[in-house]
Amino acid sequence: MRAARLIKMVLLLQSRPSMTAAELAEELEVSERTVTRDAQALSEAGVPVYADRGRAGGYRLVGGYRTRLTGLHRGEAEALFLSGVPGALREMGLEDAASAARLKVSAALLPSLRDASRTAAQRFHLDAPNWFKEPKTPALLPAVADAVWDDRRISARYRRGEEEVSRELEPYGLVLKAGVWYLCARVAGGASFRVYRIDRFTAVEPGVERFEREPEFDLPAFWEERAEQFARSILRARVVVRLSPEGVRRLPYALDSLSAREALAEAGAPDGDGWVTVDLPVESEEVAHTQLTALGPEAEVLAPEGLRRRFSADAARLARLYRPEGGA
């Protein structure tokens, strides 16, 4: 523990011109007295740590001293490539590894480049969850993430509807989509890959056995294909809608954008009023009612008849609500 702290202290001093005892204590999560003792230990070990006295004083390395302790181990190197998504790192339990990797990279850079991580962080930030949703980290995510890193099989229990099922899984990859974590995995001994929501796991037990990962497996390509299949699989009903020019513009924001654009591309020419009739795939009449309501008077439902009647009833209610005072 102390050896790791001493190494980190050297790397910190190597990446900056000087640091006060308070700054080092905060970075190392120790007291200022411990910083003083560690600096003395480093000096005795031959590391030229110099202490400047006074209010503006601090600790620095003398004579451009450079340590060779900048080599990344595998876990730090892998975490470094995820350092642009700090929330995801924290949820998977990789924050410390990423922090160590960034520090080692910073120490290896030229002095003129050592503020690169700070300037980048000031200019770019990824906020993955949707608006108005409080993200919840699945309790079993770190265990699943460890198994993914190690190519280790897991025994898992998973909620499927009202029942729980048990599976032996080969966990290939994790995906964070709109604040929700998914596992892409293959059932042990099987050939096909499936997708599991991490928050539906009720138990995960890492196994001793490792699996042989298929080198051809491409996580981004697999996810893109499955996401498109899922989006299309839930569109089981169809509605016919007549849209104004404004309704055409707003349709991709009210429904699934890909399906909306495909339907618009297949639509015929506008009628004499400039309105376009489209045949839309939707999840259900209930969902279509909610989605198309957002278009207001820019859309007229033509079919199915039941959905048209619902919008007719909505229009009548709105007319009563907004009827001028004293009107008939």
Order of alpha helices (4+ residues) and beta strands (2+ residues): alpha-alpha-alpha-beta-beta-alpha-alpha-alpha-alpha-alpha-beta-beta-beta-beta-beta-alpha-beta-alpha-alpha-beta-alpha-beta-alpha
